[in-house]
Amino acid sequence: MITNHFQIIFMVSILRPITALPMAPGNTVNLLGTSPEKDDGKILQRAKRGWMWNQFFLLEEYTGNDNQYVGKLHSNMDRGEGNVKYILTGDGVGSLFLIDENSGDIHATKRLDREERAIYTLHAKVVDKRTNKTLEADTEFNIKIHDINDNEPKFSKDIYFASVPEMSDVGTSVIQVTATDADDQTYGNSAKLVYSILQGQPYFSVDSDNGTIRTALPNMDRETKENYQVVIQAKDMAGQMGGLSGTTTVSITLSDENDSPPRFANHTFRLSTLESAEVGAAIGRIKANDADVGRNAEMQYSIVDRDGQDIFTIITDQNTQEGIIRVKKQLDYERKKTFSFKVEVTNTYLDPRFMYSPNPPFKDDAMVRVTIEDVDEPPVFSRNPYIIEVHEDTAAGSFVGVVSAKDLDADNNPVKYSIDRHTDLERLFNIDSVNGTITTLKALDREMSKWHNISVVATEISNPRQTTRVPVFIRVLDVNDNAPEFAMYYETFVCENVKSGQLIQTISAVDTDEPLVGHKFVFSMSFSNPNFTIIDNEDNTARIITRRGGFSQREMNTYLLPVVISDNDYPIQSSTSTLTVNVCACDSRGNVQSCNTEALLSAGLSTGALVAILLCVIILLSKYHYQSHSLKSSVLLLCYSFVLFLSSSNFFN
């Protein structure tokens, strides 16, 4: 270190203070002396009061063996007689700074560092040694430490981390790194820094003034190189030789941009699946590669060909970015054994800057071939369900219909047929196990059941586990095998004072058959009756009209009127229903006052009469079981008339 000694003389005057100038070492100049004035040829001396001083300057980092000389204090009160004492107070006095109380010389006892402290403020005064009287009042002055270049530039971090998008333009700012220098910014070039790049070229550059790092090459591709280590140097002394320097490392990562399109490594994929694969089942995966990462590498797949769109669908596995092909429609080996279709892949998120360069188009495609494998499947019926119609009253063993099933597998195994008896508990039907012909086991009655729903099972003979069932709905068609009869039980009466031609009852009929054109009933009397007649209204009703007046309970209190009811279907069915007419006493308005029906029933139908009726019914059912309904009705009417006759004759009393 070069040491410069500046002697500063402080002189005391009784007049005004003036500023002293620094003096070079070895030179002694009376900075505060006398100025001669002439007065009548005499030289007069004018005393000037005050300390004459200048700021002391001291170089830091003194390396000499002796104490470093700072400067000298002197007062004009000091005439060299040894009566003056110099006193120094303030920062570092006694430890850093010493003063010779006789001569006023100041020395620094230690090496000073400007970066620790740049200015020291001290106070000086002059006293008389004998009386300790103050000769010069306390005066403040500074010792300023002059800087030397003893501090190298320092960065705040040993390593910095930064990122810049790949494919950035040349000159794109990456990061700014700055160093600090503890040397004096205002003195010389000790703290004047210049930045340069030691490692990282030609990819990056640094601004020499402010430390901003920028890209230096175009089209820097992350997929080619992702990480760079850049070493930056900061050198003081404006970068001149001999300046001190410091370095730091900047780790720069190229962040991903969606500049790489997805690509299939293999443009043909071969998959296979069983024809029994369920709808929605995954049959395989295909994979495209994208050199980008994260969101920029997300892909979506789509089936382009119609042949594939109808049968399959494809979705993206978000974890692996694979395309998962799923079954969309039930497969059938017997119909189609192979499928070929094109799959296209694109990025989910596209960057318009890279869609058309450098590798258009920004998508890729591949062919997928799916082979369907055969599975032993159960037989398939030609129809599902079957609806068959058969007429009622068909004899047992009659033909009903035919079902047919076939094994569609390549082996075409024969099948056998059976009826699930849980669906035919009455065992009304049978099926031929070989040809599937359904026949009746019993006669069918539509009035008992209009439909029969059975299940037919087809089973492969060589593999009984392969079975298929089909519903067979058998509709029983109507045959006109039932005669019409009264729609209800009629309680009919006739007044004793009734007149001829008066309506006493309107009747209607019902028929359990269902003709296609609807019911048409015809009403008539089985034989001419002198008391009553019947008039057909031709609307499936009829009127009962009196043919005379003057009925009397005493003569006959009950009349049995046989009515013949016929339908118009083929073959025509008819029946005779008996209408019981009771004779009652009525007022002039025709309101019933009394009838003898209760007496007739209590007196006439005694226990014996009821037994006779029961025996007659039993004989009728046993003897005329297969006769027509009308014949049975006629016989029953005769039985009832006979019993009434016996009752009126007191036969059972």
VENVEN-V616067 format. One record per residue. SS is DSSP state (@ for helix, = for strand, . for the rest). Layout:
ss=SS
ss=SS
//
This chain:
ss=.
ss=.
ss=.
ss=.
ss=.
ss==
ss==
ss=.
ss=.
ss=.
ss=.
ss==
ss==
ss=.
ss=.
ss=.
ss=.
ss=.
ss=.
ss=.
ss=.
ss=.
ss==
ss==
ss=.
ss=.
ss=.
ss=.
ss=.
ss=.
ss=.
ss=.
ss=.
ss=.
ss=.
ss=.
ss==
ss==
ss==
ss=.
ss=.
ss==
ss==
ss==
ss=.
ss=.
ss=.
ss=.
ss=.
ss==
ss==
ss=.
ss=.
ss=.
ss=.
ss==
ss==
ss==
ss==
ss=.
ss=.
ss=.
ss=.
ss=.
ss=.
ss=.
ss=.
ss==
ss==
ss==
ss==
ss==
ss=.
ss=.
ss=.
ss=.
ss=.
ss=.
ss=.
ss=.
ss=.
ss=.
ss=.
ss==
ss==
ss==
ss==
ss==
ss==
ss==
ss=.
ss=.
ss==
ss=.
ss=.
ss=.
ss==
ss==
ss==
ss=.
ss=.
ss=.
ss=.
ss=.
ss==
ss==
ss==
ss==
ss=.
ss=.
ss=.
ss=.
ss=.
ss=.
ss=.
ss=.
ss=.
ss=.
ss==
ss==
ss==
ss==
ss==
ss==
ss==
ss==
ss==
ss==
ss=.
ss=.
ss=.
ss=.
ss=.
ss==
ss==
ss==
ss==
ss==
ss==
ss==
ss==
ss==
ss==
ss==
ss==
ss==
ss=.
ss=.
ss=.
ss=.
ss=.
ss=.
ss=.
ss==
ss==
ss=.
ss=.
ss=.
ss==
ss==
ss==
ss==
ss==
ss==
ss==
ss=.
ss=.
ss=.
ss=.
ss=.
ss=.
ss=.
ss==
ss==
ss==
ss==
ss=.
ss=.
ss==
ss==
ss=.
ss=.
ss=.
ss=.
ss=.
ss=.
ss=.
ss=.
ss=.
ss=.
ss=.
ss=.
ss=.
ss==
ss==
ss==
ss==
ss==
ss==
ss=.
ss=.
ss=.
ss=.
ss==
ss==
ss==
ss=.
ss=.
ss=.
ss=.
ss=.
ss==
ss==
ss==
ss==
ss=.
ss=.
ss=.
ss=.
ss=.
ss=.
ss=.
ss=.
ss=.
ss=.
ss=.
ss==
ss==
ss==
ss==
ss==
ss==
ss==
ss==
ss==
ss=.
ss=@
ss=@
ss=@
ss=.
ss=.
ss=.
ss=.
ss=.
ss==
ss==
ss==
ss==
ss==
ss==
ss==
ss==
ss==
ss==
ss==
ss=.
ss=.
ss=.
ss=.
ss=.
ss=.
ss=.
ss==
ss==
ss=.
ss=.
ss=.
ss==
ss==
ss==
ss==
ss==
ss==
ss==
ss=.
ss=.
ss=.
ss=.
ss=.
ss=.
ss=.
ss==
ss==
ss==
ss==
ss==
ss==
ss==
ss==
ss=.
ss=.
ss=.
ss=.
ss=@
ss=@
ss=@
ss=@
ss=.
ss==
ss==
ss==
ss==
ss==
ss=.
ss=.
ss=@
ss=@
ss=@
ss=@
ss=.
ss=.
ss==
ss==
ss==
ss==
ss==
ss=.
ss=.
ss=.
ss=.
ss=.
ss==
ss==
ss==
ss==
ss==
ss==
ss=.
ss=.
ss=.
ss=.
ss=.
ss=.
ss=.
ss=.
ss=.
ss=.
ss==
ss==
ss==
ss==
ss==
ss==
ss==
ss==
ss==
ss==
ss=.
ss=.
ss=.
ss=.
ss=@
ss=@
ss=@
ss=.
ss=.
ss=.
ss=.
ss=.
ss=.
ss=.
ss=.
ss==
ss==
ss==
ss==
ss==
ss==
ss==
ss==
ss==
ss==
ss==
ss=.
ss=.
ss=.
ss=.
ss=.
ss=.
ss==
ss==
ss=.
ss=.
ss=.
ss=.
ss==
ss==
ss==
ss==
ss==
ss==
ss=.
ss=.
ss=.
ss=.
ss=.
ss=.
ss=.
ss==
ss==
ss==
ss==
ss=.
ss=.
ss==
ss==
ss=.
ss=.
ss=.
ss=.
ss=.
ss=.
ss=.
ss=.
ss==
ss==
ss==
ss==
ss==
ss=.
ss=@
ss=@
ss=@
ss=.
ss=.
ss=.
ss=.
ss=.
ss==
ss==
ss==
ss=.
ss=.
ss=.
ss=.
ss=.
ss==
ss==
ss==
ss==
ss=.
ss=.
ss=.
ss=.
ss=.
ss=.
ss=.
ss=.
ss=.
ss=.
ss==
ss==
ss==
ss==
ss==
ss==
ss==
ss==
ss==
ss==
ss=.
ss=.
ss=.
ss=.
ss=.
ss=.
ss==
ss==
ss==
ss==
ss==
ss==
ss==
ss==
ss==
ss==
ss==
ss=.
ss=.
ss=.
ss=.
ss=.
ss=.
ss=.
ss==
ss==
ss=.
ss=.
ss=.
ss=.
ss=.
ss==
ss==
ss==
ss==
ss=.
ss=.
ss=.
ss=.
ss=.
ss=.
ss=.
ss==
ss==
ss==
ss==
ss==
ss==
ss==
ss==
ss=.
ss=.
ss=.
ss=.
ss=.
ss=.
ss=.
ss=.
ss=.
ss=.
ss=.
ss==
ss==
ss==
ss==
ss=.
ss=.
ss=.
ss=.
ss=.
ss=.
ss==
ss==
ss==
ss==
ss==
ss=.
ss=.
ss=.
ss=.
ss==
ss==
ss==
ss==
ss==
ss==
ss=.
ss=.
ss=.
ss=.
ss=.
ss=.
ss=.
ss=.
ss=.
ss=.
ss=.
ss==
ss==
ss==
ss==
ss==
ss==
ss==
ss==
ss==
ss=.
ss=.
ss=.
ss=.
ss=.
ss=.
ss=.
ss==
ss==
ss==
ss==
ss==
ss==
ss==
ss==
ss==
ss==
ss==
ss==
ss==
ss=.
ss=.
ss=.
ss=.
ss=.
ss==
ss==
ss==
ss==
ss=.
ss=@
ss=@
ss=@
ss=@
ss=@
ss=@
ss=@
ss=@
ss=.
ss=.
ss=@
ss=@
ss=@
ss=@
ss=@
ss=@
ss=@
ss=@
ss=@
ss=@
ss=@
ss=@
ss=@
ss=@
ss=@
ss=@
ss=@
ss=.
ss=.
ss=.
ss=.
ss=.
ss=@
ss=@
ss=@
ss=@
ss=@
ss=@
ss=@
ss=@
ss=@
ss=@
ss=@
ss=@
ss=@
ss=@
ss=@
ss=@
ss=@
ss=@
ss=@
ss=@
ss=.
ss=.
ss=.
ss=.
ss=.
//
